[in-house]
Amino acid sequence: MSNFTDILNRPAEAAEKPKPQPPGTYLTIIAGPHEQKSVNDKPVITFKHKLMQAQDDVDQTALAAAGGVGKTMPNDFFLTDNEGNVNDWYLVDFLASTLGIDKAGKSTAQMLAEAPGKQCY
């Protein structure tokens, strides 16, 4: 495993830009519980999507060059707008419409607890 010293002592010319994940549709799984953080003093919920399978609309050559599936990608939901007003609709819609979590009688926190392991495209 590399450490700070090893990485920072490498020649700068050796740094390579990572190949981007090609656009398209992927089957993903929510890998573990969400993370809570602040970005510019705004509360944010982050999910990690593990890419499980690329669909037919993904360029397979570009996918292989980017390292294939199995990587994780973040998905952030800001819980307030730029004025500081609560705007949790996008998160609740994702949990209900995309992940299929029933929202009847539940808080958003209860819905979040059901997200790990759910699959989506």
Rosetta constraint file for C-alpha pairs under 8 A:
AtomPair CA 2 CA 6 HARMONIC 6.16 0.50
AtomPair CA 2 CA 7 HARMONIC 6.62 0.50
AtomPair CA 3 CA 7 HARMONIC 6.26 0.50
AtomPair CA 4 CA 8 HARMONIC 5.92 0.50
AtomPair CA 5 CA 9 HARMONIC 5.95 0.50
AtomPair CA 6 CA 10 HARMONIC 6.57 0.50
AtomPair CA 10 CA 14 HARMONIC 6.98 0.50
AtomPair CA 11 CA 15 HARMONIC 7.56 0.50
AtomPair CA 18 CA 66 HARMONIC 7.44 0.50
AtomPair CA 19 CA 65 HARMONIC 6.77 0.50
AtomPair CA 19 CA 66 HARMONIC 4.82 0.50
AtomPair CA 20 CA 66 HARMONIC 5.99 0.50
AtomPair CA 21 CA 62 HARMONIC 7.59 0.50
AtomPair CA 21 CA 63 HARMONIC 6.38 0.50
AtomPair CA 21 CA 66 HARMONIC 5.72 0.50
AtomPair CA 22 CA 58 HARMONIC 6.47 0.50
AtomPair CA 22 CA 59 HARMONIC 6.57 0.50
AtomPair CA 22 CA 62 HARMONIC 6.02 0.50
AtomPair CA 22 CA 63 HARMONIC 5.94 0.50
AtomPair CA 22 CA 66 HARMONIC 7.66 0.50
AtomPair CA 23 CA 58 HARMONIC 6.26 0.50
AtomPair CA 23 CA 59 HARMONIC 7.86 0.50
AtomPair CA 24 CA 54 HARMONIC 7.73 0.50
AtomPair CA 24 CA 55 HARMONIC 7.27 0.50
AtomPair CA 24 CA 57 HARMONIC 5.39 0.50
AtomPair CA 24 CA 58 HARMONIC 4.77 0.50
AtomPair CA 24 CA 59 HARMONIC 7.92 0.50
AtomPair CA 25 CA 54 HARMONIC 6.29 0.50
AtomPair CA 25 CA 55 HARMONIC 5.47 0.50
AtomPair CA 25 CA 56 HARMONIC 7.83 0.50
AtomPair CA 25 CA 57 HARMONIC 6.44 0.50
AtomPair CA 25 CA 58 HARMONIC 6.58 0.50
AtomPair CA 25 CA 121 HARMONIC 6.31 0.50
AtomPair CA 26 CA 51 HARMONIC 6.39 0.50
AtomPair CA 26 CA 52 HARMONIC 7.07 0.50
AtomPair CA 26 CA 53 HARMONIC 5.58 0.50
AtomPair CA 26 CA 54 HARMONIC 4.48 0.50
AtomPair CA 26 CA 55 HARMONIC 5.62 0.50
AtomPair CA 26 CA 121 HARMONIC 5.42 0.50
AtomPair CA 27 CA 51 HARMONIC 6.24 0.50
AtomPair CA 27 CA 52 HARMONIC 5.49 0.50
AtomPair CA 27 CA 53 HARMONIC 5.05 0.50
AtomPair CA 27 CA 54 HARMONIC 6.38 0.50
AtomPair CA 27 CA 55 HARMONIC 7.36 0.50
AtomPair CA 27 CA 119 HARMONIC 6.94 0.50
AtomPair CA 27 CA 120 HARMONIC 5.83 0.50
AtomPair CA 27 CA 121 HARMONIC 4.61 0.50
AtomPair CA 28 CA 49 HARMONIC 5.61 0.50
AtomPair CA 28 CA 50 HARMONIC 5.30 0.50
AtomPair CA 28 CA 51 HARMONIC 4.61 0.50
AtomPair CA 28 CA 52 HARMONIC 5.21 0.50
AtomPair CA 28 CA 53 HARMONIC 7.09 0.50
AtomPair CA 28 CA 119 HARMONIC 5.53 0.50
AtomPair CA 28 CA 120 HARMONIC 5.46 0.50
AtomPair CA 28 CA 121 HARMONIC 5.95 0.50
AtomPair CA 29 CA 49 HARMONIC 5.48 0.50
AtomPair CA 29 CA 50 HARMONIC 5.31 0.50
AtomPair CA 29 CA 51 HARMONIC 6.88 0.50
AtomPair CA 29 CA 52 HARMONIC 6.96 0.50
AtomPair CA 29 CA 116 HARMONIC 7.78 0.50
AtomPair CA 29 CA 117 HARMONIC 5.74 0.50
AtomPair CA 29 CA 118 HARMONIC 5.60 0.50
AtomPair CA 29 CA 119 HARMONIC 4.30 0.50
AtomPair CA 29 CA 120 HARMONIC 6.41 0.50
AtomPair CA 30 CA 47 HARMONIC 6.64 0.50
AtomPair CA 30 CA 48 HARMONIC 5.85 0.50
AtomPair CA 30 CA 49 HARMONIC 4.81 0.50
AtomPair CA 30 CA 50 HARMONIC 6.41 0.50
AtomPair CA 30 CA 115 HARMONIC 6.60 0.50
AtomPair CA 30 CA 116 HARMONIC 5.06 0.50
AtomPair CA 30 CA 117 HARMONIC 5.12 0.50
AtomPair CA 30 CA 118 HARMONIC 5.57 0.50
AtomPair CA 30 CA 119 HARMONIC 6.39 0.50
AtomPair CA 31 CA 47 HARMONIC 7.55 0.50
AtomPair CA 31 CA 48 HARMONIC 5.49 0.50
AtomPair CA 31 CA 49 HARMONIC 5.78 0.50
AtomPair CA 31 CA 50 HARMONIC 5.87 0.50
AtomPair CA 31 CA 72 HARMONIC 7.93 0.50
AtomPair CA 31 CA 116 HARMONIC 5.97 0.50
AtomPair CA 31 CA 117 HARMONIC 6.22 0.50
AtomPair CA 32 CA 48 HARMONIC 7.28 0.50
AtomPair CA 32 CA 116 HARMONIC 4.91 0.50
AtomPair CA 32 CA 117 HARMONIC 6.90 0.50
AtomPair CA 33 CA 47 HARMONIC 7.29 0.50
AtomPair CA 33 CA 112 HARMONIC 7.91 0.50
AtomPair CA 33 CA 113 HARMONIC 7.22 0.50
AtomPair CA 33 CA 115 HARMONIC 7.21 0.50
AtomPair CA 33 CA 116 HARMONIC 5.45 0.50
AtomPair CA 34 CA 45 HARMONIC 6.48 0.50
AtomPair CA 34 CA 46 HARMONIC 5.52 0.50
AtomPair CA 34 CA 47 HARMONIC 4.87 0.50
AtomPair CA 34 CA 48 HARMONIC 7.26 0.50
AtomPair CA 34 CA 112 HARMONIC 7.34 0.50
AtomPair CA 34 CA 116 HARMONIC 7.78 0.50
AtomPair CA 35 CA 45 HARMONIC 5.73 0.50
AtomPair CA 35 CA 46 HARMONIC 5.07 0.50
AtomPair CA 35 CA 47 HARMONIC 6.61 0.50
AtomPair CA 36 CA 43 HARMONIC 7.21 0.50
AtomPair CA 36 CA 44 HARMONIC 5.84 0.50
AtomPair CA 36 CA 45 HARMONIC 4.89 0.50
AtomPair CA 36 CA 46 HARMONIC 6.47 0.50
AtomPair CA 37 CA 43 HARMONIC 6.00 0.50
AtomPair CA 37 CA 44 HARMONIC 5.31 0.50
AtomPair CA 37 CA 45 HARMONIC 6.62 0.50
AtomPair CA 37 CA 46 HARMONIC 7.79 0.50
AtomPair CA 38 CA 42 HARMONIC 5.16 0.50
AtomPair CA 38 CA 43 HARMONIC 4.64 0.50
AtomPair CA 38 CA 44 HARMONIC 5.61 0.50
AtomPair CA 39 CA 43 HARMONIC 6.63 0.50
AtomPair CA 39 CA 44 HARMONIC 6.76 0.50
AtomPair CA 42 CA 78 HARMONIC 6.87 0.50
AtomPair CA 42 CA 79 HARMONIC 7.18 0.50
AtomPair CA 42 CA 80 HARMONIC 6.39 0.50
AtomPair CA 42 CA 84 HARMONIC 7.51 0.50
AtomPair CA 43 CA 78 HARMONIC 6.08 0.50
AtomPair CA 43 CA 79 HARMONIC 5.62 0.50
AtomPair CA 43 CA 80 HARMONIC 6.86 0.50
AtomPair CA 44 CA 76 HARMONIC 6.48 0.50
AtomPair CA 44 CA 77 HARMONIC 5.49 0.50
AtomPair CA 44 CA 78 HARMONIC 4.52 0.50
AtomPair CA 44 CA 79 HARMONIC 5.84 0.50
AtomPair CA 45 CA 76 HARMONIC 5.75 0.50
AtomPair CA 45 CA 77 HARMONIC 5.17 0.50
AtomPair CA 45 CA 78 HARMONIC 6.61 0.50
AtomPair CA 45 CA 79 HARMONIC 7.47 0.50
AtomPair CA 46 CA 74 HARMONIC 6.36 0.50
AtomPair CA 46 CA 75 HARMONIC 5.47 0.50
AtomPair CA 46 CA 76 HARMONIC 4.46 0.50
AtomPair CA 46 CA 77 HARMONIC 6.35 0.50
AtomPair CA 47 CA 74 HARMONIC 5.68 0.50
AtomPair CA 47 CA 75 HARMONIC 5.13 0.50
AtomPair CA 47 CA 76 HARMONIC 6.57 0.50
AtomPair CA 48 CA 72 HARMONIC 5.93 0.50
AtomPair CA 48 CA 73 HARMONIC 5.55 0.50
AtomPair CA 48 CA 74 HARMONIC 4.63 0.50
AtomPair CA 48 CA 75 HARMONIC 6.30 0.50
AtomPair CA 49 CA 72 HARMONIC 5.27 0.50
AtomPair CA 49 CA 73 HARMONIC 5.18 0.50
AtomPair CA 49 CA 74 HARMONIC 6.18 0.50
AtomPair CA 49 CA 75 HARMONIC 7.19 0.50
AtomPair CA 50 CA 70 HARMONIC 6.00 0.50
AtomPair CA 50 CA 71 HARMONIC 5.70 0.50
AtomPair CA 50 CA 72 HARMONIC 4.22 0.50
AtomPair CA 50 CA 73 HARMONIC 6.46 0.50
AtomPair CA 51 CA 69 HARMONIC 5.27 0.50
AtomPair CA 51 CA 70 HARMONIC 5.09 0.50
AtomPair CA 51 CA 71 HARMONIC 5.68 0.50
AtomPair CA 51 CA 72 HARMONIC 6.08 0.50
AtomPair CA 51 CA 73 HARMONIC 7.57 0.50
AtomPair CA 52 CA 69 HARMONIC 5.85 0.50
AtomPair CA 52 CA 70 HARMONIC 5.79 0.50
AtomPair CA 53 CA 69 HARMONIC 6.36 0.50
AtomPair CA 54 CA 58 HARMONIC 6.16 0.50
AtomPair CA 54 CA 69 HARMONIC 7.15 0.50
AtomPair CA 58 CA 63 HARMONIC 7.29 0.50
AtomPair CA 59 CA 63 HARMONIC 6.11 0.50
AtomPair CA 60 CA 64 HARMONIC 6.13 0.50
AtomPair CA 61 CA 65 HARMONIC 6.34 0.50
AtomPair CA 62 CA 66 HARMONIC 6.19 0.50
AtomPair CA 63 CA 67 HARMONIC 6.40 0.50
AtomPair CA 63 CA 68 HARMONIC 5.08 0.50
AtomPair CA 63 CA 69 HARMONIC 7.64 0.50
AtomPair CA 64 CA 68 HARMONIC 4.83 0.50
AtomPair CA 77 CA 90 HARMONIC 7.14 0.50
AtomPair CA 77 CA 91 HARMONIC 6.02 0.50
AtomPair CA 78 CA 87 HARMONIC 7.62 0.50
AtomPair CA 78 CA 88 HARMONIC 7.54 0.50
AtomPair CA 79 CA 86 HARMONIC 5.93 0.50
AtomPair CA 79 CA 87 HARMONIC 5.18 0.50
AtomPair CA 79 CA 88 HARMONIC 4.94 0.50
AtomPair CA 79 CA 91 HARMONIC 7.70 0.50
AtomPair CA 80 CA 84 HARMONIC 5.26 0.50
AtomPair CA 80 CA 85 HARMONIC 5.18 0.50
AtomPair CA 80 CA 86 HARMONIC 4.37 0.50
AtomPair CA 80 CA 87 HARMONIC 4.76 0.50
AtomPair CA 80 CA 88 HARMONIC 6.97 0.50
AtomPair CA 81 CA 85 HARMONIC 5.48 0.50
AtomPair CA 81 CA 86 HARMONIC 6.60 0.50
AtomPair CA 81 CA 87 HARMONIC 6.06 0.50
AtomPair CA 88 CA 92 HARMONIC 6.32 0.50
AtomPair CA 89 CA 93 HARMONIC 5.90 0.50
AtomPair CA 90 CA 94 HARMONIC 6.09 0.50
AtomPair CA 91 CA 95 HARMONIC 6.24 0.50
AtomPair CA 92 CA 96 HARMONIC 6.08 0.50
AtomPair CA 92 CA 108 HARMONIC 6.71 0.50
AtomPair CA 93 CA 97 HARMONIC 5.43 0.50
AtomPair CA 93 CA 98 HARMONIC 7.26 0.50
AtomPair CA 94 CA 98 HARMONIC 4.95 0.50
AtomPair CA 94 CA 99 HARMONIC 6.45 0.50
AtomPair CA 95 CA 99 HARMONIC 5.06 0.50
AtomPair CA 95 CA 100 HARMONIC 6.46 0.50
AtomPair CA 95 CA 101 HARMONIC 5.69 0.50
AtomPair CA 95 CA 111 HARMONIC 6.85 0.50
AtomPair CA 95 CA 112 HARMONIC 7.36 0.50
AtomPair CA 95 CA 115 HARMONIC 7.20 0.50
AtomPair CA 96 CA 100 HARMONIC 4.81 0.50
AtomPair CA 96 CA 101 HARMONIC 4.64 0.50
AtomPair CA 96 CA 102 HARMONIC 5.93 0.50
AtomPair CA 96 CA 103 HARMONIC 6.42 0.50
AtomPair CA 97 CA 101 HARMONIC 7.49 0.50
AtomPair CA 98 CA 120 HARMONIC 6.41 0.50
AtomPair CA 99 CA 115 HARMONIC 7.18 0.50
AtomPair CA 99 CA 118 HARMONIC 6.17 0.50
AtomPair CA 99 CA 119 HARMONIC 6.66 0.50
AtomPair CA 99 CA 120 HARMONIC 6.12 0.50
AtomPair CA 101 CA 111 HARMONIC 6.52 0.50
AtomPair CA 101 CA 114 HARMONIC 7.18 0.50
AtomPair CA 101 CA 115 HARMONIC 7.64 0.50
AtomPair CA 102 CA 111 HARMONIC 7.62 0.50
AtomPair CA 103 CA 107 HARMONIC 7.47 0.50
AtomPair CA 103 CA 108 HARMONIC 7.87 0.50
AtomPair CA 103 CA 111 HARMONIC 6.74 0.50
AtomPair CA 106 CA 110 HARMONIC 5.86 0.50
AtomPair CA 106 CA 111 HARMONIC 6.62 0.50
AtomPair CA 107 CA 111 HARMONIC 6.45 0.50
AtomPair CA 108 CA 112 HARMONIC 6.12 0.50
AtomPair CA 109 CA 113 HARMONIC 6.35 0.50
AtomPair CA 110 CA 114 HARMONIC 6.91 0.50
AtomPair CA 111 CA 115 HARMONIC 6.83 0.50
AtomPair CA 114 CA 118 HARMONIC 7.88 0.50
